[in-house]
Amino acid sequence: MRKITLIFLTIFVTVNIYSQTYTISFTATGAATSVDSVIVENLTHPATVKWHVGDVLQLVLSNGVTEKTANETVLKVYPNPMQGKAELSFYAKQSGNTTLSIYDIAGKAILQTEHKLLQGIQKFQLTGLRQGIYFVIIKGDNYFYSAKLISQNTNPNIVKIESIGNENNGTFFSGKKGTNVTVTMSYTSGDSLRFIGYANILNSIIIDVPNISKTIIFGFNRPDCPTEITDIDGNIYSVVSIGNQCWMGENLNTTHYRNGDSIPNVTDANAWIALTTGAFCNKDNTPGNSIIYGRLYNFYSTIDPRNLCPAQWHVPSDSEWTVLENYLGGVNLTAGKLKEVGISHWLTPNVGATNEYGFTALPGGGRGCNGVFSNYGNGNYVGTWWSSSAYSTTTSWGLNFYYNESKAYMYNDSKTYGYSVRCLRD
């Protein structure tokens, strides 16, 4: 019991002196065009604030200096000793849940209440304590206060703690929309923050370590976009939401149609160019390449009624590729925004590659109308994808990305070409 009493009598409270702020704003891509609200969690120094549309979020940086101030490190109790009532005044360092507790000298809890408070100076009234010595404990998100209290009350009653006002410091927590206030969060350089963005029924999570004022871009998935899909062979693919479309995040790798029928693997060049029915091959006729790049398919496989893609998915048409290009800002930006970043697979310099949506377009090459892979697979300089749209009796539309450009090219190529396939959700 003595140990408990000593804990109550010991207060260690410090407050950072702030010197700089980062302003964080939010925007949305994918299935939403704006962000309704954001929960910001500091994962390094646990703390949470909430932002609503119209508010300003500021990260207030600490310069590492600590000192005590009259408002921010002291729990004031007045009068003390108290008679019938006393006022408790303290500084809530950030908005959130706060617990107010009263303990007697033996460490027994007399009263405990929970409150959702704004950042700023908070005032409560305590009434009803019988004569004795007590300890008042205030515990909130990122702050803790304790004070000794003597009660000389000769007419004890029901013990109550009731809020009697606050001096708000401009920060709010949860609940109210459209308040248009400045939301502040204490931040130390290098802290990891988790941003949970909400748009109607959608949500998206981003973890970031801000070092400047910036805009956080949330990518919201369509509600019906799964996180992954599985094909008839058991291959598992990631799924990405771009605008109102759900795309496979990897190239198709199946060797069977949806109904279970095998797709012929044609390796001979002359046999390949003579085909008028569906077939696949591996990049450079090397089976191991399918692990990274998926398979290459001729056009006939993309329109086979047995279906190349898993259930509820299909090979995109030319117009559906165009929807994607328009959403990304046009053909001049499409390849850059979809290509995998770096030169692990693409040839240097892999111009404009940002992979902003997780599409991770790879240089899977292709198989030419002569049935060989020269100038396609060996150089890792091009990625090619089929549409399901024919251009003529012998040619069809396909999409091409190159290592040295951000632009996407739609060509009408021979139906005997071997291209990669990305499936699109129905």
Protein Blocks (a to p, Z undefined) as FASTA:
>chain_A
ZZmmmmmmpccddddddfbdcddddddehjbfbdfbdcdddfklgcdddddehiacdddd
dehiacddfklmcccddddddfkbccdddddfbgcddddddddfkopafbdcdddddedd
dddddehiacdddddddddehiacddddddfbfbdcddddddebdcdehiaeehiahklp
addddddehiacdddddehjbccddddddfbdcddddddddfklcfbdcdfkopacdddd
ehjbccdfbdcfbfbdfkopacdddfbfklmmmpcbdcdddehhiaklmmmnopaddfkl
mmgmnopbdehiacddfklmmmmmmmnopjklmmmmmpcgdjklbccehghiaolnonop
acebpadfkopaghklmnopaccdddfbdfblmbccdddddfkbcbdcdddddfkbccdd
ddddZZ
